[in-house]
């Protein structure tokens, strides 16, 4: 049981980090970037900076919530090989979805 609690605490810390990124992007007045290596677009090149920031922030907040849910499902669920499915499904798969959604937002908001 101690291993499951430690694992869940790690998931929770990572989720809080993602939630923090999302909240800071949601509240930002300047355009935000999707990930560290990307420079955020200039304000004048976006059609709506507030919507851009809010959608990126909401994406990271949702990712943090998914990490928490997958941590609960995987760590406190049945202890078998199948417990890896919610862990991978809640952490790895959403990254691809987030990249796709970011490119969709580029097409929508970049002039």
Backbone torsions as a table, in degrees:
resi	resn	phi	psi	omega
1	UNK	NA	-32.5	-179.9
2	UNK	-63.5	-36.8	179.3
3	UNK	-63.7	-40.2	-180.0
4	UNK	-66.0	-38.9	179.9
5	UNK	-67.8	-41.9	178.0
6	UNK	-63.9	-44.5	178.4
7	UNK	-60.3	-44.8	179.3
8	UNK	-64.3	-37.9	178.0
9	UNK	-62.9	-38.7	176.8
10	UNK	-64.2	-45.4	177.1
11	UNK	-59.8	-41.8	-179.2
12	UNK	-64.9	-41.1	177.8
13	UNK	-63.0	-43.8	178.3
14	UNK	-64.4	-41.7	179.0
15	UNK	-63.0	-40.7	178.5
16	UNK	-64.2	-35.2	175.4
17	UNK	-63.0	-45.9	178.5
18	UNK	-64.6	-40.4	177.1
19	UNK	-63.4	-39.3	177.4
20	UNK	-63.3	-42.0	176.2
21	UNK	-61.0	-45.0	-179.1
22	UNK	-63.1	-44.1	-179.5
23	UNK	-66.1	-40.3	179.2
24	UNK	-67.5	-37.5	176.9
25	UNK	-69.5	-39.1	178.7
26	UNK	-59.0	-40.5	-175.9
27	UNK	-90.6	-4.3	-176.4
28	UNK	-69.8	141.0	176.3
29	UNK	-91.6	-26.3	177.5
30	UNK	-92.6	151.7	178.2
31	UNK	-57.6	141.6	-179.7
32	UNK	-105.1	157.0	174.5
33	UNK	-98.9	163.0	-178.1
34	UNK	-79.0	-45.2	-179.1
35	UNK	-139.9	173.6	-170.0
36	UNK	-59.5	-41.3	-174.5
37	UNK	-78.1	-5.8	-175.5
38	UNK	-103.5	132.2	174.2
39	UNK	-79.3	135.8	177.8
40	UNK	-66.6	150.2	178.7
41	UNK	-67.2	156.1	176.9
42	UNK	-70.0	150.6	-178.4
43	UNK	-56.9	-40.9	-176.4
44	UNK	-72.0	-15.7	179.1
45	UNK	-90.6	-5.2	178.0
46	UNK	-102.5	141.6	178.4
47	UNK	-75.9	-29.5	179.3
48	UNK	-151.1	100.5	-176.7
49	UNK	-65.0	-43.2	-178.0
50	UNK	-61.4	-45.9	179.2
51	UNK	-64.9	-41.1	177.4
52	UNK	-56.3	-50.0	-178.6
53	UNK	-66.1	-42.7	-177.9
54	UNK	-64.8	-40.8	-179.4
55	UNK	-69.5	-38.2	175.7
56	UNK	-68.2	-41.4	177.9
57	UNK	-62.8	-43.7	178.8
58	UNK	-62.3	-35.7	179.3
59	UNK	-62.9	-44.8	-179.9
60	UNK	-70.6	-35.9	177.0
61	UNK	-64.0	-44.5	177.7
62	UNK	-62.0	-39.1	178.3
63	UNK	-63.1	-41.7	177.1
64	UNK	-61.8	-41.4	178.4
65	UNK	-65.1	-40.9	177.7
66	UNK	-62.6	-36.7	178.4
67	UNK	-64.3	-42.3	178.5
68	UNK	-62.7	-47.0	-179.5
69	UNK	-62.0	-44.6	-179.8
70	UNK	-68.2	-32.4	175.8
71	UNK	-64.3	-44.0	177.9
72	UNK	-63.6	-47.4	-177.4
73	UNK	-65.0	-41.2	-176.1
74	UNK	-80.4	-38.9	-174.8
75	UNK	-82.1	-43.0	-176.9
76	UNK	-97.4	3.6	176.8
77	UNK	-81.4	-159.8	179.6
78	UNK	-67.3	144.5	-179.1
79	UNK	-92.1	80.1	178.1
80	UNK	-144.5	-178.2	178.7
81	UNK	-63.1	-25.7	-178.4
82	UNK	-72.6	-13.7	178.3
83	UNK	-70.3	-12.9	178.5
84	UNK	-74.4	-23.8	-177.0
85	UNK	-61.2	-49.9	178.3
86	UNK	-66.9	-29.7	179.1
87	UNK	-66.9	-46.8	178.9
88	UNK	-71.5	-41.8	-178.8
89	UNK	-66.1	-28.6	-179.2
90	UNK	-95.0	-11.4	-177.0
91	UNK	-117.0	-46.8	-173.1
92	UNK	-85.9	-49.7	-176.7
93	UNK	-59.1	-42.9	-179.2
94	UNK	-61.6	-23.0	178.8
95	UNK	-62.6	-45.1	177.0
96	UNK	-62.2	-40.3	178.3
97	UNK	-64.9	-39.7	179.9
98	UNK	-65.3	-40.4	177.6
99	UNK	-63.5	-44.4	177.4
100	UNK	-59.7	-45.8	-178.3
101	UNK	-65.8	-37.6	177.2
102	UNK	-61.5	-44.1	178.3
103	UNK	-65.9	-32.8	174.8
104	UNK	-65.9	-40.4	177.5
105	UNK	-66.5	-34.7	176.0
106	UNK	-59.7	-47.3	179.8
107	UNK	-63.9	-32.7	-176.5
108	UNK	-79.4	-39.0	-170.6
109	UNK	-109.6	-18.9	179.7
110	UNK	-80.7	132.4	-178.9
111	UNK	-83.5	NA	NA
